[in-house]
Amino acid sequence: MGPTTVNAYTPSQVTEMVSRAGVHKGRMHPLKVFLSSVSAGCLLSFAAASCITANTSPWLQENAPGPARLLGAFVFPYGLVLIVLTGADLCTGTFMYTAVSVLHRRLSIWRMLLHWFITFWGNLAGSLFMVAIIFGYGGVFSTDPYKAEVIAFTTKKQVTPDFHMIFLRGIGCNWLVCLGCFFAMQGRDLTSKIVGIWWPIFAFVSLGFDHVVANMFFIPMGIWVGNPSITVGLYIWKGIIPALIGNILGGGLFCGAYYWYMYLYEQEAPLIDGVPYPEHNDVEKGAGSQHIEDVRGLNKLGNGSSMENEIRGMRETGGGHLQKSRVHVTGNDFRCSPGALRNSPPPASPRPPTPTDWWHAAMSLKRGPSPGPAAASTPPQQDVYRSAPISDRKSVFVAHFSPTLSAKALQAHPDFRSASHRVAAWRKPTAQRSLLGGAGARVVEAAHDDDGEKHAGRRLERVLEGMAVEGAVVVARWYGGVMLGPVRFEHIENCARQAVRDWRAAVAAEAGRGAAAPPAKRLKVEEEAPPREELERVLAERDGSIEVLRALLAEKKKVVAREDASAEAAKPATPTKPMNYKAMPVQALVKLEKARDATIAFILKQLDNIEDEILKAMGDDEDPDETSKTPIPETAESPRQDEENTKTVAE
């Protein structure tokens, strides 16, 4: 005999498939979700009606109630088989799917709750349609013994048990139902899926547990045939509320949260047939380009039959036309059609993005971070220079610099998909010329993106400005659970500097290949210090800004100065002597630039305080801004200290 093999997915792979299915469900169009839920309510009603028919035997009910219940339990599971194999949405199953996706940080909570809301009302609409139209007006249970069985069954189901009993039965019910969905995904062939569904559903029906969607057929059917013990209010209080809460706990906590913690928490997501989780939720907006990921018709993974899902990605190419790529999914096998990812000639009539496309793009903005970065997960791209990672108390910092790519492109780099923050800054030249820097000076456009890490983007922008480089830098941080405080800004700046130095070293190595290397000390100065002309221009602009700010500060002080105040408070600031920057070394100019920035920050802080005093003097009822009472940062220096530093540097 050969070795025994099992043609099934592992529990960790099934949990990953559940997470992916939850993402697909949460991002479906609401109308599709509702129609799918109506279909699920109708299909389960067929099984519920068959269960009542199988139980309709007065002799068995009196003499052998156990076998009678087993007979109905053996028939009922075909309802879930129909639902799973057709891809319909049952709210009790989606409690597990979407809960795993939310815990896996792939789906937002509000999308999960929206999906729950739509599927619940869709299941109810489908069940009531079957009760009234198919079985009610169809007269299926209008005569005895079926009518008597419906009344007896609904009385035992709704009137006899207490509220807490139905709640606890609801937990056990959806625990088993979600296990059936779990086993359906675990099997690779149709027979395995049907067998995996059948026995957990058989168990919950034979034990008499309460399923909120099954009750949507049973109890209204009892009201329809005239059960005098059941009213609509009683059905809502004891048929919906306790069963719904119990089903949520049974599916979301006892199944979804448990399997997520066992197989996905702090672990690398497993591959499904060698295919990783498809990241298709990045939307890049740039000048004249839109990237819209339009995901349509994504069915649940592992539903048995071979399913083909179409993912259409519309990307505006350089030629000004829309290029379409088609990806087919058969079961769990992803494949691309030949030539789908190559540039194609412009179509005869390009289709502009529709409002539906924009809706899908807005619904795919969620990003899910993971515990840490993957080491060397992708090969280095051209014109992207990566710094060495910096680790501090479980937080990891990595920087990417590129002189050609945009900041959005760097933020969408595959290595940064799981990062908690992707702080970006960029400097790029414009066509404008500076009036202060001479005929050849260009105006550089600079901006930043904090991405949730407050003040970090501005610091990165200053790093690029201080090193006089043009390009984009992104520093990714994987939060380790411990707050680092101000030291995190040092890590962010050091990573960015290292990435820029790596780029400079690569450029220098390319330009000076075959020539003798310069001395180490001289090379270090050339790498770290920006050009002298740039520093002189920046310092001249800083001096002009300081003079203007000091004059403005003096005018503001005159406004708030009183008669009994000292004369010194109303005196204008003493003008400083122009500095001869050409006689200073480059490193001295770098230090002086930092001192000028600190002086500007100090004067701006004083202007804020003066503005608050003016508002208070004018009788403003509001309190001054709390930020005006905060102490001056230690990095800020007073104007007098700046002058002393200037003299020291000049000497």
C-alpha positions in Angstrom: 0.0 0.0 0.0 1.2 3.5 -0.8 1.2 6.4 1.6 -2.1 7.9 2.4 -2.6 11.4 1.1 -5.3 14.0 1.9 -6.4 16.2 -0.9 -7.3 19.2 1.3 -6.0 22.6 2.4 -4.4 23.0 5.8 -6.2 24.8 8.6 -3.9 27.8 8.2 -4.5 28.0 4.5 -8.3 27.7 5.0 -8.1 30.6 7.5 -6.2 32.7 5.0 -8.9 31.8 2.4 -11.6 32.9 4.9 -9.8 36.2 5.3 -9.7 36.7 1.6 -13.3 35.8 1.2 -14.2 38.3 3.9 -12.4 41.0 2.0 -14.2 40.2 -1.2 -17.6 40.1 0.6 -17.0 43.4 2.3 -16.0 45.2 -0.9 -18.9 43.9 -3.0 -21.4 46.5 -4.3 -24.3 46.9 -1.8 -26.9 46.0 -4.4 -25.1 42.8 -5.3 -24.8 41.9 -1.6 -28.6 42.5 -1.1 -29.6 40.4 -4.1 -27.2 37.6 -3.0 -28.7 37.7 0.5 -32.2 37.5 -0.8 -31.2 34.4 -2.8 -29.7 32.8 0.3 -32.9 33.4 2.3 -34.9 31.7 -0.4 -32.6 28.7 -0.7 -32.5 28.1 3.1 -36.3 28.4 3.2 -36.5 25.4 0.8 -34.5 23.3 3.3 -36.5 24.5 6.3 -39.8 23.5 4.5 -38.3 20.1 3.8 -37.3 19.7 7.4 -40.9 20.4 8.5 -42.2 17.9 5.9 -39.8 15.2 7.2 -40.9 15.8 10.8 -44.6 15.5 9.9 -45.4 12.1 11.3 -47.7 12.0 14.4 -46.8 8.5 15.3 -43.1 9.2 15.3 -43.6 12.4 17.2 -45.4 10.5 20.0 -43.5 7.3 20.1 -40.0 8.1 18.7 -39.3 11.9 18.7 -35.6 11.4 18.5 -35.5 9.5 15.2 -38.1 12.0 13.8 -35.7 14.9 14.6 -32.8 13.0 13.1 -34.7 12.6 9.9 -35.3 16.3 9.6 -31.7 17.0 10.5 -30.5 14.7 7.8 -32.6 16.6 5.1 -31.9 20.3 6.2 -28.2 20.6 5.3 -28.9 20.7 1.6 -29.9 24.3 2.1 -26.4 25.4 3.1 -25.0 23.3 0.2 -27.1 25.3 -2.3 -26.0 28.5 -0.7 -22.2 27.8 -0.6 -22.1 26.3 -4.1 -24.0 29.2 -5.7 -22.0 31.9 -3.9 -25.0 33.4 -2.0 -24.5 35.4 1.2 -25.9 34.1 4.4 -25.5 36.6 7.3 -24.5 33.9 9.8 -21.6 32.8 7.6 -20.5 36.3 6.9 -20.1 36.8 10.7 -17.0 34.6 10.5 -15.7 35.7 7.1 -15.7 39.5 7.7 -14.6 39.1 11.4 -11.4 37.3 10.3 -10.7 40.0 7.6 -11.1 42.8 10.2 -8.9 41.1 12.7 -6.4 40.5 9.9 -6.4 44.3 9.2 -7.6 43.8 5.7 -11.2 45.2 6.1 -12.5 48.1 8.0 -15.1 47.7 10.8 -17.7 49.9 9.2 -17.6 47.8 6.0 -18.1 44.7 8.1 -21.1 46.2 9.9 -22.5 47.4 6.6 -22.2 43.9 5.1 -23.9 42.4 8.2 -26.8 44.9 8.0 -27.4 44.3 4.3 -27.2 40.5 4.5 -29.5 40.4 7.5 -32.3 42.3 5.8 -31.7 40.5 2.5 -32.1 37.1 4.2 -35.2 38.3 5.9 -36.7 39.6 2.6 -36.0 36.3 0.9 -37.5 34.2 3.7 -40.7 36.3 3.9 -41.1 36.1 0.2 -41.0 32.3 0.4 -43.4 32.2 3.4 -46.0 34.5 1.7 -45.8 33.7 -2.0 -44.4 30.2 -2.4 -45.6 28.3 0.7 -48.4 30.6 1.9 -50.4 31.3 -1.1 -49.2 28.0 -2.6 -51.0 26.2 0.3 -48.2 23.8 1.0 -48.9 23.7 4.8 -52.5 24.8 4.8 -54.0 21.4 5.6 -53.4 18.8 8.3 -51.2 17.1 9.3 -48.7 19.6 7.9 -50.5 22.6 9.4 -50.6 20.9 12.8 -46.9 20.1 12.6 -46.0 23.8 11.8 -48.0 25.0 14.8 -46.5 22.4 17.1 -43.0 23.0 15.8 -43.1 26.8 16.1 -44.6 26.6 19.6 -41.7 24.4 20.8 -39.3 26.7 19.0 -40.6 30.1 20.1 -43.0 29.9 23.0 -41.5 27.2 25.3 -37.8 28.3 25.7 -36.7 31.4 27.6 -34.7 34.3 26.2 -31.3 33.1 27.5 -31.9 29.6 26.2 -32.4 30.8 22.7 -29.3 33.0 23.0 -27.1 30.1 24.2 -28.5 27.8 21.5 -27.7 30.5 18.9 -24.0 30.4 19.9 -23.8 26.7 19.4 -25.8 26.9 16.2 -23.6 29.3 14.3 -20.4 27.7 15.8 -21.4 24.6 13.9 -22.6 26.4 10.8 -19.3 28.3 10.4 -17.5 25.0 10.9 -19.5 23.7 7.9 -18.3 26.8 5.9 -14.8 26.2 7.1 -14.8 22.5 6.0 -16.4 23.5 2.6 -13.3 25.6 1.9 -10.9 22.9 3.2 -12.0 20.4 0.6 -10.6 20.7 -2.9 -13.3 18.6 -4.8 -17.1 18.9 -4.8 -17.7 15.7 -2.9 -15.4 16.8 -0.1 -17.1 20.1 0.2 -20.6 18.6 0.4 -19.6 16.1 3.1 -17.8 18.8 5.0 -21.0 21.0 5.0 -23.4 18.2 5.8 -22.4 16.9 9.2 -22.0 20.2 11.2 -25.4 21.3 9.9 -26.9 17.9 10.7 -25.5 18.3 14.3 -27.1 21.7 14.9 -30.5 20.7 13.6 -30.6 17.4 15.5 -29.7 19.3 18.7 -32.4 21.8 18.3 -30.2 24.9 18.1 -31.6 28.3 16.9 -30.5 29.8 13.6 -31.7 33.3 13.0 -32.2 32.9 9.2 -34.0 29.5 9.6 -36.2 31.2 12.2 -37.0 33.8 9.6 -39.0 31.0 7.8 -40.2 28.8 10.7 -41.8 31.5 12.9 -43.4 33.6 10.2 -44.8 30.3 8.7 -46.4 29.6 12.0 -47.9 33.1 12.1 -49.2 32.6 8.6 -51.0 29.3 9.3 -52.6 30.8 12.4 -50.6 29.8 15.5 -52.4 31.7 18.3 -49.5 31.6 20.7 -47.1 33.6 18.4 -47.2 37.3 17.6 -44.9 39.6 15.6 -43.7 41.2 18.8 -42.9 37.9 20.4 -41.1 36.8 17.2 -38.9 39.9 17.2 -38.2 39.6 21.0 -37.5 35.9 21.2 -37.0 34.8 17.6 -34.6 37.4 16.2 -32.8 39.3 19.0 -31.4 36.4 21.1 -30.7 34.2 18.1 -28.9 37.0 16.2 -26.7 37.9 19.1 -25.9 34.3 19.8 -25.1 33.7 16.1 -22.7 36.7 16.0 -20.8 35.4 19.0 -20.8 31.8 17.7 -19.5 32.7 14.3 -17.4 35.8 14.9 -15.8 34.8 18.3 -15.8 31.0 18.7 -14.9 30.4 15.0 -13.5 33.5 13.4 -11.5 35.0 16.2 -10.2 31.6 17.3 -8.9 30.5 13.9 -7.4 33.9 13.2 -5.5 33.8 16.5 -4.3 30.3 16.0 -3.2 30.5 12.3 -2.8 34.2 11.2 -1.9 36.3 14.3 1.7 37.4 14.1 2.4 34.8 11.4 3.2 35.2 7.7 0.1 34.8 5.5 0.3 31.3 3.9 0.2 30.9 0.1 -2.9 29.4 -1.5 -1.7 27.1 -4.3 1.5 29.1 -4.5 -0.4 32.4 -4.9 0.1 35.2 -2.3 -2.7 37.6 -1.2 -3.4 39.9 -4.2 -2.7 43.5 -3.1 -5.0 45.5 -5.4 -6.0 48.4 -3.1 -3.5 51.1 -3.9 -4.9 54.1 -5.7 -2.3 56.5 -7.0 -3.3 60.1 -8.0 -0.8 62.2 -9.9 -0.7 64.9 -12.5 -2.7 63.6 -15.5 -2.8 60.0 -14.3 -5.3 57.9 -12.5 -4.9 54.3 -11.3 -8.2 52.7 -10.6 -8.5 49.2 -9.4 -12.0 48.0 -10.3 -12.8 44.6 -8.8 -16.0 43.1 -10.0 -17.7 39.8 -9.5 -15.3 38.4 -7.0 -16.9 35.2 -5.7 -15.9 33.4 -2.6 -12.8 31.2 -2.6 -13.4 27.5 -2.2 -17.1 27.4 -3.0 -16.7 24.1 -4.9 -17.3 24.7 -8.6 -14.8 26.3 -10.9 -15.4 30.0 -10.8 -14.0 32.7 -13.1 -13.6 36.1 -11.6 -12.7 39.1 -13.7 -10.4 41.8 -12.3 -10.2 44.8 -14.6 -7.5 47.2 -13.9 -7.7 50.5 -15.9 -4.4 52.4 -16.0 -3.9 55.5 -18.1 -0.7 55.1 -20.0 1.7 57.7 -21.4 0.0 57.7 -24.7 -3.2 59.1 -23.2 -5.3 56.0 -23.6 -6.7 53.5 -21.2 -5.0 50.1 -21.1 -7.1 47.2 -19.8 -5.5 44.1 -18.3 -7.5 40.9 -17.6 -6.8 38.4 -14.9 -8.7 35.2 -14.7 -9.2 33.2 -11.5 -10.3 29.5 -11.8 -10.8 28.1 -8.3 -7.7 29.3 -6.6 -5.5 29.4 -9.7 -4.5 32.9 -10.9 -3.4 33.3 -14.4 -2.9 36.3 -16.8 -3.8 36.2 -20.4 -0.8 36.5 -22.8 0.1 40.1 -23.5 -2.3 41.4 -20.9 0.3 43.4 -19.0 2.1 44.8 -22.0 1.4 48.2 -23.5 -1.3 47.8 -26.1 -2.1 50.3 -29.0 -4.6 53.0 -28.2 -8.2 51.8 -28.7 -10.4 53.4 -31.2 -12.8 54.9 -28.6 -11.2 54.9 -25.1 -13.7 54.7 -22.3 -13.4 57.3 -19.5 -13.7 56.2 -15.9 -17.4 55.9 -14.9 -18.9 56.9 -11.5 -19.0 53.2 -10.7 -15.2 53.0 -11.2 -14.6 55.8 -8.8 -16.9 54.2 -6.3 -14.8 51.0 -6.5 -11.6 53.0 -6.2 -12.8 54.8 -3.1 -14.0 51.5 -1.5 -10.5 49.9 -1.9 -8.4 52.5 0.1 -8.1 50.3 3.2 -4.5 49.3 4.0 -3.7 46.5 6.4 -0.4 46.6 8.3 1.3 43.5 9.5 3.6 43.0 12.5 6.8 43.8 10.6 8.6 44.2 7.3 9.6 41.2 5.2 13.3 41.1 4.8 14.3 41.5 1.2 10.8 40.5 0.1 11.3 42.1 -3.4 14.5 42.7 -5.5 15.7 46.4 -5.4 14.1 48.4 -8.2 16.0 50.7 -10.5 16.6 54.2 -9.1 15.4 53.1 -5.6 18.0 53.2 -2.8 17.2 51.5 0.4 18.7 52.2 3.8 19.6 49.6 6.4 16.7 49.0 8.9 16.8 50.7 12.3 15.2 48.7 15.1 14.2 50.2 18.4 11.9 48.5 21.0 10.2 46.4 18.3 9.7 49.3 16.0 11.5 49.1 12.6 12.4 52.1 10.3 13.4 51.7 6.7 13.9 54.5 4.1 13.7 54.5 0.3 15.1 57.3 -1.8 14.7 57.9 -5.5 15.7 60.8 -7.7 13.2 60.0 -10.4 10.2 58.2 -8.9 7.3 60.1 -7.2 6.6 59.9 -3.5 3.3 58.0 -4.2 5.2 55.4 -6.1 7.6 54.9 -3.3 4.8 54.7 -0.7 3.2 52.0 -2.9 6.4 50.0 -3.0 5.8 46.3 -2.2 8.2 46.3 0.7 6.0 49.0 2.4 2.6 47.4 2.1 2.5 46.2 5.7 4.0 49.3 7.2 2.1 51.3 9.9 3.3 54.7 8.6 4.9 55.7 5.3 6.2 59.2 5.8 7.1 61.0 2.6 8.9 64.2 1.5 9.9 65.4 -1.9 11.7 68.2 -3.7 11.4 68.8 -7.4 12.5 71.7 -9.6 10.0 73.9 -11.4 10.1 76.1 -14.5 10.2 79.2 -12.4 13.3 81.2 -11.7 14.2 82.7 -8.3 14.6 86.5 -8.1 17.0 86.3 -5.2 19.4 83.5 -6.4 20.6 84.9 -9.7 19.7 84.2 -13.3 20.4 80.5 -13.0 18.6 79.7 -9.8 15.5 77.6 -10.0 12.5 77.5 -7.7 12.2 74.1 -6.0 8.9 72.8 -5.0 8.9 70.9 -1.7 6.2 69.1 0.2 5.6 66.3 2.6 3.1 63.7 3.8 3.0 62.7 7.5 0.8 59.7 6.9 -0.2 59.7 10.6 3.3 60.4 12.0 2.8 64.0 13.0 5.6 66.4 12.2 7.7 63.7 10.7 7.1 64.8 7.1 8.4 68.3 7.7 11.6 66.8 9.2 12.1 64.7 6.2 11.6 67.7 4.0 14.3 69.6 5.9 16.7 66.6 5.5 16.3 66.9 1.7 16.7 70.6 1.8 19.8 70.4 4.0 21.4 67.8 1.8 20.4 69.9 -1.3 19.0 66.9 -3.2 16.0 66.7 -5.5 13.9 63.6 -5.4 11.5 61.7 -3.1 12.2 59.9 0.1 9.8 57.6 2.1 10.5 56.3 5.5 8.3 53.3 6.5 7.7 52.5 10.2 6.4 49.3 11.5 5.0 50.1 15.0 6.0 47.6 17.6 3.6 48.4 20.3 5.9 50.7 22.4 5.8 54.5 22.1 9.3 55.8 21.3 8.8 59.5 21.9 11.0 62.1 20.1 13.8 59.6 19.4 11.6 58.3 16.5 12.3 61.5 14.6 16.0 60.8 14.8 15.5 57.3 13.4 13.4 58.7 10.6 16.0 61.3 9.7 19.0 58.9 10.0 17.3 56.4 7.6 16.6 59.1 5.1 20.1 60.5 5.2 21.6 57.0 4.7 19.4 56.3 1.7 20.5 59.7 0.1 24.1 58.9 0.9 23.8 55.5 -0.8 22.4 57.2 -3.9 25.3 59.7 -3.9 27.8 56.9 -3.4 26.3 55.1 -6.4 26.4 58.2 -8.6 30.0 58.9 -7.6 31.0 55.3 -8.2 29.4 55.4 -11.6 31.0 58.8 -12.5 34.4 58.0 -11.2 34.7 54.3 -12.2 38.3 53.6 -13.0 39.7 56.8 -11.4 41.4 57.1 -8.1 39.1 57.5 -5.2 39.4 60.9 -3.3 40.5 60.9 0.3 38.1 59.7 2.8 37.8 63.0 4.7 37.2 65.0 1.5 34.6 62.4 0.3 32.7 62.7 3.6 32.5 66.5 3.3 31.4 66.3 -0.3 28.7 63.8 0.6 27.3 65.5 3.6 27.6 69.2 2.7 25.4 70.8 0.0 27.0 73.1 -2.6 28.3 76.5 -1.3 26.2 78.5 -3.7 23.1 76.8 -2.5 23.9 77.5 1.2 24.8 81.1 0.5 21.5 81.6 -1.3 19.5 79.9 1.5 21.3 81.9 4.2 20.6 85.2 2.4 16.9 84.3 2.2 16.9 83.4 5.9 18.5 86.8 6.8 15.9 88.7 4.8 13.1 86.7 6.5 14.6 87.3 9.9 14.7 91.1 9.3 11.1 91.2 8.2 9.9 89.1 11.1 11.8 91.2 13.6 10.3 94.4 12.2 6.9 92.9 12.4 7.5 91.8 15.9 8.5 95.3 16.9 5.3 96.7 15.4 3.3 94.2 17.3 5.0 95.0 20.5 4.2 98.7 20.0 0.5 97.8 19.8 0.5 96.0 23.2 3.0 98.2 24.9 1.5 100.3 27.7 2.6 103.7 29.1 4.1 102.1 32.3 6.0 99.5 30.2 9.7 99.8 29.8 11.0 101.7 26.8 13.0 98.8 25.8 9.8 96.8 25.0 8.8 99.3 22.3 12.2 99.7 20.7 12.7 98.2 17.3 15.2 95.3 16.9 18.8 96.3 16.3 19.7 95.6 12.7 22.4 93.0 12.3 25.5 93.5 10.2 25.6 91.7 6.8 27.6 88.5 7.0 30.4 87.6 4.6 29.4 84.0 3.9 32.0 83.6 1.2 34.8 83.7 3.8 33.3 80.8 5.9 33.8 77.1 5.3 31.0 74.9 4.1 30.5 73.1 7.5 30.2 76.5 9.2 27.5 77.5 6.7 25.6 74.3 7.5 25.6 75.0 11.2 24.7 78.6 10.6 21.7 77.5 8.5 20.4 75.5 11.4 20.8 78.5 13.7 18.9 80.7 11.3 16.0 78.2 11.3 15.9 78.1 15.1 15.8 81.9 15.1 12.9 82.1 12.7 11.0 79.5 14.8 11.7 81.6 17.9 10.4 84.8 16.4 7.3 83.1 15.0 6.6 81.8 18.5 6.9 85.3 19.9 4.5 86.6 17.2 1.9 84.0 18.2 2.2 85.1 21.8 1.8 88.8 20.8 -1.3 87.9 18.7 -2.9 86.3 21.7 -2.2 89.3 23.8 -3.7 91.6 21.2 -6.9 89.5 21.1 -7.1 89.5 24.9 -6.6 93.3 25.0 -9.4 93.7 22.4 -11.8 91.9 24.7 -11.9 88.6 23.0 -14.1 86.2 25.0 -12.2 83.1 24.0 -9.1 81.9 25.9 -5.8 82.1 24.1 -4.6 79.0 22.3 -3.1 76.5 24.7 -0.2 76.1 22.4 0.9 79.7 23.1 1.5 78.7 26.7 3.8 75.8 25.9 7.5 76.4 26.6 9.8 77.2 23.8 11.4 74.0 22.4 15.0 73.3 23.4 16.1 73.4 19.8 14.9 77.0 19.3 17.5 79.7 20.0 16.9 83.3 20.8 18.1 86.0 18.4 20.9 87.0 20.7 22.1 83.4 20.9 21.9 83.2 17.1 24.2 86.3 16.9 26.6 84.8 19.3 26.7 81.5 17.3 27.2 83.5 14.2 30.2 85.4 15.7 31.7 82.1 17.0 31.3 80.4 13.6 32.8 83.4 11.8 35.8 83.5 14.1 
